[in-house]
Amino acid sequence: ATWEARDNINAGVGEGGFFLATGGETKREPELNATLRAVAAPGAAVARPPADLPAAVWASSAAAVAR
């Protein structure tokens, strides 16, 4: 929305995955609506769904897409 603060939000890819920060002294780094992509390190473990997650939910997630 036009009334929302757009300057004190930041998102990106960190060592352990994605991060999101808002408020205070946070400064926007990627442009709004930018696509962020994390690439697994060579030899990284394959993502596994939580044991109690329905298979249909996992199948619709980005983690289930073969890369």
HTML snippet that shows the backbone in 3Dmol.js (N, CA, C, O; Angstrom):
<script src="https://3Dmol.org/build/3Dmol-min.js"></script>
<div id="view" style="width:600px;height:400px;position:relative"></div>
<script>
const pdb = `
ATOM      1  N   ALA A   1       0.837  -1.181   0.000  1.00  0.00           N
ATOM      2  CA  ALA A   1       0.000   0.000   0.000  1.00  0.00           C
ATOM      3  C   ALA A   1       0.882   1.245   0.000  1.00  0.00           C
ATOM      4  O   ALA A   1       2.018   1.203   0.471  1.00  0.00           O
ATOM      5  N   THR A   2       0.372   2.329  -0.517  1.00  0.00           N
ATOM      6  CA  THR A   2       1.159   3.550  -0.608  1.00  0.00           C
ATOM      7  C   THR A   2       1.502   4.125   0.754  1.00  0.00           C
ATOM      8  O   THR A   2       2.491   4.847   0.879  1.00  0.00           O
ATOM      9  N   TRP A   3       0.699   3.821   1.797  1.00  0.00           N
ATOM     10  CA  TRP A   3       0.942   4.372   3.130  1.00  0.00           C
ATOM     11  C   TRP A   3       1.970   3.574   3.920  1.00  0.00           C
ATOM     12  O   TRP A   3       2.400   4.029   4.980  1.00  0.00           O
ATOM     13  N   GLU A   4       2.379   2.404   3.447  1.00  0.00           N
ATOM     14  CA  GLU A   4       3.304   1.567   4.201  1.00  0.00           C
ATOM     15  C   GLU A   4       4.741   2.089   4.122  1.00  0.00           C
ATOM     16  O   GLU A   4       5.157   2.646   3.106  1.00  0.00           O
ATOM     17  N   ALA A   5       5.483   1.900   5.203  1.00  0.00           N
ATOM     18  CA  ALA A   5       6.906   2.247   5.201  1.00  0.00           C
ATOM     19  C   ALA A   5       7.639   1.267   4.294  1.00  0.00           C
ATOM     20  O   ALA A   5       7.446   0.057   4.407  1.00  0.00           O
ATOM     21  N   ARG A   6       8.466   1.771   3.406  1.00  0.00           N
ATOM     22  CA  ARG A   6       9.175   0.912   2.461  1.00  0.00           C
ATOM     23  C   ARG A   6      10.692   1.052   2.563  1.00  0.00           C
ATOM     24  O   ARG A   6      11.431   0.378   1.845  1.00  0.00           O
ATOM     25  N   ASP A   7      11.146   1.908   3.438  1.00  0.00           N
ATOM     26  CA  ASP A   7      12.580   2.148   3.522  1.00  0.00           C
ATOM     27  C   ASP A   7      13.260   1.362   4.636  1.00  0.00           C
ATOM     28  O   ASP A   7      14.470   1.143   4.577  1.00  0.00           O
ATOM     29  N   ASN A   8      12.514   0.932   5.648  1.00  0.00           N
ATOM     30  CA  ASN A   8      13.162   0.221   6.754  1.00  0.00           C
ATOM     31  C   ASN A   8      12.746  -1.252   6.776  1.00  0.00           C
ATOM     32  O   ASN A   8      12.263  -1.775   7.780  1.00  0.00           O
ATOM     33  N   ILE A   9      12.954  -1.892   5.630  1.00  0.00           N
ATOM     34  CA  ILE A   9      12.725  -3.322   5.489  1.00  0.00           C
ATOM     35  C   ILE A   9      13.890  -3.892   4.689  1.00  0.00           C
ATOM     36  O   ILE A   9      14.377  -3.261   3.751  1.00  0.00           O
ATOM     37  N   ASN A  10      14.325  -5.068   5.059  1.00  0.00           N
ATOM     38  CA  ASN A  10      15.436  -5.694   4.361  1.00  0.00           C
ATOM     39  C   ASN A  10      15.209  -7.196   4.365  1.00  0.00           C
ATOM     40  O   ASN A  10      14.655  -7.743   5.318  1.00  0.00           O
ATOM     41  N   ALA A  11      15.628  -7.847   3.325  1.00  0.00           N
ATOM     42  CA  ALA A  11      15.551  -9.300   3.222  1.00  0.00           C
ATOM     43  C   ALA A  11      16.735  -9.767   2.397  1.00  0.00           C
ATOM     44  O   ALA A  11      17.287  -9.008   1.600  1.00  0.00           O
ATOM     45  N   GLY A  12      17.118 -11.005   2.590  1.00  0.00           N
ATOM     46  CA  GLY A  12      18.232 -11.529   1.822  1.00  0.00           C
ATOM     47  C   GLY A  12      18.499 -12.980   2.144  1.00  0.00           C
ATOM     48  O   GLY A  12      17.706 -13.651   2.804  1.00  0.00           O
ATOM     49  N   VAL A  13      19.623 -13.442   1.667  1.00  0.00           N
ATOM     50  CA  VAL A  13      20.050 -14.815   1.890  1.00  0.00           C
ATOM     51  C   VAL A  13      21.261 -14.773   2.794  1.00  0.00           C
ATOM     52  O   VAL A  13      22.266 -14.141   2.468  1.00  0.00           O
ATOM     53  N   GLY A  14      21.169 -15.447   3.938  1.00  0.00           N
ATOM     54  CA  GLY A  14      22.274 -15.522   4.881  1.00  0.00           C
ATOM     55  C   GLY A  14      22.891 -16.907   4.861  1.00  0.00           C
ATOM     56  O   GLY A  14      22.532 -17.745   4.033  1.00  0.00           O
ATOM     57  N   GLU A  15      23.804 -17.140   5.760  1.00  0.00           N
ATOM     58  CA  GLU A  15      24.499 -18.418   5.818  1.00  0.00           C
ATOM     59  C   GLU A  15      23.558 -19.590   6.078  1.00  0.00           C
ATOM     60  O   GLU A  15      23.752 -20.673   5.526  1.00  0.00           O
ATOM     61  N   GLY A  16      22.540 -19.383   6.916  1.00  0.00           N
ATOM     62  CA  GLY A  16      21.641 -20.471   7.265  1.00  0.00           C
ATOM     63  C   GLY A  16      20.317 -20.461   6.531  1.00  0.00           C
ATOM     64  O   GLY A  16      19.456 -21.290   6.823  1.00  0.00           O
ATOM     65  N   GLY A  17      20.125 -19.560   5.595  1.00  0.00           N
ATOM     66  CA  GLY A  17      18.862 -19.470   4.868  1.00  0.00           C
ATOM     67  C   GLY A  17      18.476 -18.029   4.636  1.00  0.00           C
ATOM     68  O   GLY A  17      19.339 -17.155   4.546  1.00  0.00           O
ATOM     69  N   PHE A  18      17.196 -17.777   4.540  1.00  0.00           N
ATOM     70  CA  PHE A  18      16.692 -16.433   4.287  1.00  0.00           C
ATOM     71  C   PHE A  18      16.517 -15.656   5.583  1.00  0.00           C
ATOM     72  O   PHE A  18      16.355 -16.246   6.651  1.00  0.00           O
ATOM     73  N   PHE A  19      16.550 -14.324   5.486  1.00  0.00           N
ATOM     74  CA  PHE A  19      16.271 -13.488   6.648  1.00  0.00           C
ATOM     75  C   PHE A  19      15.359 -12.346   6.231  1.00  0.00           C
ATOM     76  O   PHE A  19      15.320 -11.954   5.064  1.00  0.00           O
ATOM     77  N   LEU A  20      14.629 -11.822   7.202  1.00  0.00           N
ATOM     78  CA  LEU A  20      13.766 -10.669   7.011  1.00  0.00           C
ATOM     79  C   LEU A  20      13.918  -9.777   8.220  1.00  0.00           C
ATOM     80  O   LEU A  20      13.812 -10.246   9.354  1.00  0.00           O
ATOM     81  N   ALA A  21      14.165  -8.491   7.996  1.00  0.00           N
ATOM     82  CA  ALA A  21      14.305  -7.520   9.082  1.00  0.00           C
ATOM     83  C   ALA A  21      13.448  -6.310   8.756  1.00  0.00           C
ATOM     84  O   ALA A  21      13.409  -5.861   7.611  1.00  0.00           O
ATOM     85  N   THR A  22      12.757  -5.779   9.767  1.00  0.00           N
ATOM     86  CA  THR A  22      11.925  -4.596   9.571  1.00  0.00           C
ATOM     87  C   THR A  22      12.073  -3.646  10.741  1.00  0.00           C
ATOM     88  O   THR A  22      12.414  -4.062  11.849  1.00  0.00           O
ATOM     89  N   GLY A  23      11.820  -2.374  10.498  1.00  0.00           N
ATOM     90  CA  GLY A  23      11.762  -1.377  11.553  1.00  0.00           C
ATOM     91  C   GLY A  23      13.090  -0.768  11.916  1.00  0.00           C
ATOM     92  O   GLY A  23      14.149  -1.197  11.458  1.00  0.00           O
ATOM     93  N   GLY A  24      13.002   0.255  12.759  1.00  0.00           N
ATOM     94  CA  GLY A  24      14.189   0.901  13.309  1.00  0.00           C
ATOM     95  C   GLY A  24      15.167   1.389  12.266  1.00  0.00           C
ATOM     96  O   GLY A  24      14.788   2.051  11.300  1.00  0.00           O
ATOM     97  N   GLU A  25      16.430   1.057  12.469  1.00  0.00           N
ATOM     98  CA  GLU A  25      17.512   1.510  11.586  1.00  0.00           C
ATOM     99  C   GLU A  25      17.731   0.601  10.379  1.00  0.00           C
ATOM    100  O   GLU A  25      18.697   0.786   9.639  1.00  0.00           O
ATOM    101  N   THR A  26      16.858  -0.369  10.170  1.00  0.00           N
ATOM    102  CA  THR A  26      16.993  -1.292   9.047  1.00  0.00           C
ATOM    103  C   THR A  26      16.941  -0.516   7.737  1.00  0.00           C
ATOM    104  O   THR A  26      16.095   0.362   7.565  1.00  0.00           O
ATOM    105  N   LYS A  27      17.827  -0.831   6.831  1.00  0.00           N
ATOM    106  CA  LYS A  27      17.875  -0.170   5.526  1.00  0.00           C
ATOM    107  C   LYS A  27      17.564  -1.178   4.428  1.00  0.00           C
ATOM    108  O   LYS A  27      18.051  -2.308   4.461  1.00  0.00           O
ATOM    109  N   ARG A  28      16.765  -0.777   3.472  1.00  0.00           N
ATOM    110  CA  ARG A  28      16.396  -1.644   2.344  1.00  0.00           C
ATOM    111  C   ARG A  28      17.609  -1.857   1.453  1.00  0.00           C
ATOM    112  O   ARG A  28      18.262  -0.898   1.042  1.00  0.00           O
ATOM    113  N   GLU A  29      17.904  -3.107   1.160  1.00  0.00           N
ATOM    114  CA  GLU A  29      19.007  -3.410   0.244  1.00  0.00           C
ATOM    115  C   GLU A  29      18.499  -3.926  -1.094  1.00  0.00           C
ATOM    116  O   GLU A  29      18.731  -3.270  -2.110  1.00  0.00           O
ATOM    117  N   PRO A  30      17.814  -5.072  -1.151  1.00  0.00           N
ATOM    118  CA  PRO A  30      17.290  -5.427  -2.480  1.00  0.00           C
ATOM    119  C   PRO A  30      16.061  -4.570  -2.771  1.00  0.00           C
ATOM    120  O   PRO A  30      15.391  -4.094  -1.855  1.00  0.00           O
ATOM    121  N   GLU A  31      15.782  -4.384  -4.034  1.00  0.00           N
ATOM    122  CA  GLU A  31      14.587  -3.640  -4.414  1.00  0.00           C
ATOM    123  C   GLU A  31      13.350  -4.411  -3.979  1.00  0.00           C
ATOM    124  O   GLU A  31      13.375  -5.640  -3.907  1.00  0.00           O
ATOM    125  N   LEU A  32      12.268  -3.695  -3.689  1.00  0.00           N
ATOM    126  CA  LEU A  32      11.019  -4.359  -3.358  1.00  0.00           C
ATOM    127  C   LEU A  32      10.617  -5.255  -4.524  1.00  0.00           C
ATOM    128  O   LEU A  32      10.829  -4.904  -5.685  1.00  0.00           O
ATOM    129  N   ASN A  33      10.049  -6.390  -4.220  1.00  0.00           N
ATOM    130  CA  ASN A  33       9.621  -7.394  -5.202  1.00  0.00           C
ATOM    131  C   ASN A  33      10.780  -8.100  -5.886  1.00  0.00           C
ATOM    132  O   ASN A  33      10.572  -8.780  -6.891  1.00  0.00           O
ATOM    133  N   ALA A  34      12.002  -7.957  -5.368  1.00  0.00           N
ATOM    134  CA  ALA A  34      13.144  -8.676  -5.933  1.00  0.00           C
ATOM    135  C   ALA A  34      13.016 -10.161  -5.603  1.00  0.00           C
ATOM    136  O   ALA A  34      12.440 -10.521  -4.577  1.00  0.00           O
ATOM    137  N   THR A  35      13.540 -11.007  -6.452  1.00  0.00           N
ATOM    138  CA  THR A  35      13.550 -12.447  -6.209  1.00  0.00           C
ATOM    139  C   THR A  35      14.849 -12.810  -5.513  1.00  0.00           C
ATOM    140  O   THR A  35      15.933 -12.452  -5.973  1.00  0.00           O
ATOM    141  N   LEU A  36      14.735 -13.520  -4.406  1.00  0.00           N
ATOM    142  CA  LEU A  36      15.907 -13.974  -3.659  1.00  0.00           C
ATOM    143  C   LEU A  36      16.063 -15.470  -3.883  1.00  0.00           C
ATOM    144  O   LEU A  36      15.076 -16.205  -3.864  1.00  0.00           O
ATOM    145  N   ARG A  37      17.276 -15.920  -4.091  1.00  0.00           N
ATOM    146  CA  ARG A  37      17.502 -17.343  -4.344  1.00  0.00           C
ATOM    147  C   ARG A  37      18.664 -17.824  -3.493  1.00  0.00           C
ATOM    148  O   ARG A  37      19.751 -17.247  -3.514  1.00  0.00           O
ATOM    149  N   ALA A  38      18.423 -18.866  -2.762  1.00  0.00           N
ATOM    150  CA  ALA A  38      19.480 -19.497  -1.973  1.00  0.00           C
ATOM    151  C   ALA A  38      19.943 -20.740  -2.727  1.00  0.00           C
ATOM    152  O   ALA A  38      19.127 -21.496  -3.255  1.00  0.00           O
ATOM    153  N   VAL A  39      21.231 -20.939  -2.770  1.00  0.00           N
ATOM    154  CA  VAL A  39      21.795 -22.103  -3.441  1.00  0.00           C
ATOM    155  C   VAL A  39      22.472 -22.963  -2.387  1.00  0.00           C
ATOM    156  O   VAL A  39      23.291 -22.477  -1.607  1.00  0.00           O
ATOM    157  N   ALA A  40      22.127 -24.234  -2.370  1.00  0.00           N
ATOM    158  CA  ALA A  40      22.710 -25.153  -1.395  1.00  0.00           C
ATOM    159  C   ALA A  40      24.199 -25.335  -1.669  1.00  0.00           C
ATOM    160  O   ALA A  40      24.627 -25.415  -2.821  1.00  0.00           O
ATOM    161  N   ALA A  41      24.969 -25.396  -0.606  1.00  0.00           N
ATOM    162  CA  ALA A  41      26.406 -25.641  -0.730  1.00  0.00           C
ATOM    163  C   ALA A  41      26.627 -27.072  -1.202  1.00  0.00           C
ATOM    164  O   ALA A  41      25.821 -27.954  -0.903  1.00  0.00           O
ATOM    165  N   PRO A  42      27.711 -27.311  -1.937  1.00  0.00           N
ATOM    166  CA  PRO A  42      28.010 -28.681  -2.363  1.00  0.00           C
ATOM    167  C   PRO A  42      28.076 -29.607  -1.151  1.00  0.00           C
ATOM    168  O   PRO A  42      28.715 -29.291  -0.147  1.00  0.00           O
ATOM    169  N   GLY A  43      27.419 -30.737  -1.259  1.00  0.00           N
ATOM    170  CA  GLY A  43      27.425 -31.700  -0.170  1.00  0.00           C
ATOM    171  C   GLY A  43      26.414 -31.411   0.918  1.00  0.00           C
ATOM    172  O   GLY A  43      26.368 -32.126   1.919  1.00  0.00           O
ATOM    173  N   ALA A  44      25.592 -30.367   0.745  1.00  0.00           N
ATOM    174  CA  ALA A  44      24.587 -30.027   1.757  1.00  0.00           C
ATOM    175  C   ALA A  44      23.524 -31.113   1.817  1.00  0.00           C
ATOM    176  O   ALA A  44      23.244 -31.778   0.819  1.00  0.00           O
ATOM    177  N   ALA A  45      22.943 -31.284   2.981  1.00  0.00           N
ATOM    178  CA  ALA A  45      21.897 -32.287   3.161  1.00  0.00           C
ATOM    179  C   ALA A  45      20.667 -31.923   2.340  1.00  0.00           C
ATOM    180  O   ALA A  45      20.362 -30.746   2.150  1.00  0.00           O
ATOM    181  N   VAL A  46      19.977 -32.923   1.867  1.00  0.00           N
ATOM    182  CA  VAL A  46      18.745 -32.728   1.113  1.00  0.00           C
ATOM    183  C   VAL A  46      17.633 -32.381   2.096  1.00  0.00           C
ATOM    184  O   VAL A  46      17.521 -32.988   3.161  1.00  0.00           O
ATOM    185  N   ALA A  47      16.815 -31.400   1.729  1.00  0.00           N
ATOM    186  CA  ALA A  47      15.712 -30.995   2.604  1.00  0.00           C
ATOM    187  C   ALA A  47      14.734 -32.140   2.771  1.00  0.00           C
ATOM    188  O   ALA A  47      14.389 -32.824   1.807  1.00  0.00           O
ATOM    189  N   ARG A  48      14.295 -32.341   3.988  1.00  0.00           N
ATOM    190  CA  ARG A  48      13.311 -33.370   4.315  1.00  0.00           C
ATOM    191  C   ARG A  48      12.128 -32.698   5.017  1.00  0.00           C
ATOM    192  O   ARG A  48      12.316 -31.784   5.820  1.00  0.00           O
ATOM    193  N   PRO A  49      10.919 -33.152   4.714  1.00  0.00           N
ATOM    194  CA  PRO A  49       9.756 -32.552   5.370  1.00  0.00           C
ATOM    195  C   PRO A  49       9.665 -32.993   6.825  1.00  0.00           C
ATOM    196  O   PRO A  49      10.148 -34.068   7.180  1.00  0.00           O
ATOM    197  N   PRO A  50       9.046 -32.166   7.670  1.00  0.00           N
ATOM    198  CA  PRO A  50       8.781 -32.603   9.038  1.00  0.00           C
ATOM    199  C   PRO A  50       7.889 -33.846   9.010  1.00  0.00           C
ATOM    200  O   PRO A  50       7.049 -33.981   8.121  1.00  0.00           O
ATOM    201  N   ALA A  51       8.060 -34.735   9.956  1.00  0.00           N
ATOM    202  CA  ALA A  51       7.325 -36.001   9.978  1.00  0.00           C
ATOM    203  C   ALA A  51       5.811 -35.802  10.016  1.00  0.00           C
ATOM    204  O   ALA A  51       5.074 -36.628   9.477  1.00  0.00           O
ATOM    205  N   ASP A  52       5.329 -34.721  10.642  1.00  0.00           N
ATOM    206  CA  ASP A  52       3.884 -34.523  10.767  1.00  0.00           C
ATOM    207  C   ASP A  52       3.286 -33.621   9.681  1.00  0.00           C
ATOM    208  O   ASP A  52       2.119 -33.239   9.777  1.00  0.00           O
ATOM    209  N   LEU A  53       4.063 -33.277   8.656  1.00  0.00           N
ATOM    210  CA  LEU A  53       3.561 -32.427   7.581  1.00  0.00           C
ATOM    211  C   LEU A  53       2.873 -33.284   6.524  1.00  0.00           C
ATOM    212  O   LEU A  53       3.476 -34.238   6.032  1.00  0.00           O
ATOM    213  N   PRO A  54       1.621 -32.971   6.157  1.00  0.00           N
ATOM    214  CA  PRO A  54       0.946 -33.752   5.121  1.00  0.00           C
ATOM    215  C   PRO A  54       1.735 -33.724   3.815  1.00  0.00           C
ATOM    216  O   PRO A  54       2.268 -32.685   3.426  1.00  0.00           O
ATOM    217  N   ALA A  55       1.804 -34.853   3.151  1.00  0.00           N
ATOM    218  CA  ALA A  55       2.588 -34.979   1.911  1.00  0.00           C
ATOM    219  C   ALA A  55       2.169 -33.967   0.851  1.00  0.00           C
ATOM    220  O   ALA A  55       3.017 -33.461   0.116  1.00  0.00           O
ATOM    221  N   ALA A  56       0.871 -33.662   0.761  1.00  0.00           N
ATOM    222  CA  ALA A  56       0.399 -32.710  -0.250  1.00  0.00           C
ATOM    223  C   ALA A  56       0.952 -31.312  -0.011  1.00  0.00           C
ATOM    224  O   ALA A  56       1.221 -30.580  -0.962  1.00  0.00           O
ATOM    225  N   VAL A  57       1.122 -30.939   1.250  1.00  0.00           N
ATOM    226  CA  VAL A  57       1.678 -29.624   1.568  1.00  0.00           C
ATOM    227  C   VAL A  57       3.139 -29.578   1.144  1.00  0.00           C
ATOM    228  O   VAL A  57       3.569 -28.611   0.514  1.00  0.00           O
ATOM    229  N   TRP A  58       3.901 -30.602   1.478  1.00  0.00           N
ATOM    230  CA  TRP A  58       5.316 -30.653   1.102  1.00  0.00           C
ATOM    231  C   TRP A  58       5.467 -30.646  -0.409  1.00  0.00           C
ATOM    232  O   TRP A  58       6.341 -29.963  -0.944  1.00  0.00           O
ATOM    233  N   ALA A  59       4.627 -31.396  -1.097  1.00  0.00           N
ATOM    234  CA  ALA A  59       4.722 -31.488  -2.561  1.00  0.00           C
ATOM    235  C   ALA A  59       4.486 -30.144  -3.236  1.00  0.00           C
ATOM    236  O   ALA A  59       4.966 -29.914  -4.346  1.00  0.00           O
ATOM    237  N   SER A  60       3.745 -29.252  -2.570  1.00  0.00           N
ATOM    238  CA  SER A  60       3.481 -27.942  -3.170  1.00  0.00           C
ATOM    239  C   SER A  60       4.525 -26.898  -2.788  1.00  0.00           C
ATOM    240  O   SER A  60       4.444 -25.755  -3.236  1.00  0.00           O
ATOM    241  N   SER A  61       5.504 -27.276  -1.968  1.00  0.00           N
ATOM    242  CA  SER A  61       6.489 -26.303  -1.502  1.00  0.00           C
ATOM    243  C   SER A  61       7.686 -26.219  -2.446  1.00  0.00           C
ATOM    244  O   SER A  61       7.938 -27.125  -3.240  1.00  0.00           O
ATOM    245  N   ALA A  62       8.412 -25.116  -2.339  1.00  0.00           N
ATOM    246  CA  ALA A  62       9.608 -24.931  -3.162  1.00  0.00           C
ATOM    247  C   ALA A  62      10.678 -25.941  -2.804  1.00  0.00           C
ATOM    248  O   ALA A  62      11.478 -26.314  -3.662  1.00  0.00           O
ATOM    249  N   ALA A  63      10.715 -26.394  -1.563  1.00  0.00           N
ATOM    250  CA  ALA A  63      11.735 -27.353  -1.135  1.00  0.00           C
ATOM    251  C   ALA A  63      11.577 -28.695  -1.833  1.00  0.00           C
ATOM    252  O   ALA A  63      12.544 -29.448  -1.946  1.00  0.00           O
ATOM    253  N   ALA A  64      10.388 -29.002  -2.298  1.00  0.00           N
ATOM    254  CA  ALA A  64      10.146 -30.284  -2.926  1.00  0.00           C
ATOM    255  C   ALA A  64      10.508 -30.288  -4.410  1.00  0.00           C
ATOM    256  O   ALA A  64      10.530 -31.345  -5.040  1.00  0.00           O
ATOM    257  N   VAL A  65      10.794 -29.108  -4.970  1.00  0.00           N
ATOM    258  CA  VAL A  65      11.117 -28.992  -6.386  1.00  0.00           C
ATOM    259  C   VAL A  65      12.558 -29.437  -6.612  1.00  0.00           C
ATOM    260  O   VAL A  65      13.480 -28.925  -5.976  1.00  0.00           O
ATOM    261  N   ALA A  66      12.746 -30.382  -7.513  1.00  0.00           N
ATOM    262  CA  ALA A  66      14.105 -30.859  -7.817  1.00  0.00           C
ATOM    263  C   ALA A  66      14.916 -29.753  -8.455  1.00  0.00           C
ATOM    264  O   ALA A  66      14.412 -29.013  -9.299  1.00  0.00           O
ATOM    265  N   ARG A  67      16.170 -29.638  -8.054  1.00  0.00           N
ATOM    266  CA  ARG A  67      17.053 -28.611  -8.606  1.00  0.00           C
ATOM    267  C   ARG A  67      18.215 -29.262  -9.304  1.00  0.00           C
ATOM    268  O   ARG A  67      19.080 -28.569  -9.840  1.00  0.00           O
TER     269      ARG A  67
END
`;
const viewer = $3Dmol.createViewer("view");
viewer.addModel(pdb, "pdb");
viewer.setStyle({}, {cartoon: {color: "spectrum"}});
viewer.zoomTo();
viewer.render();
</script>
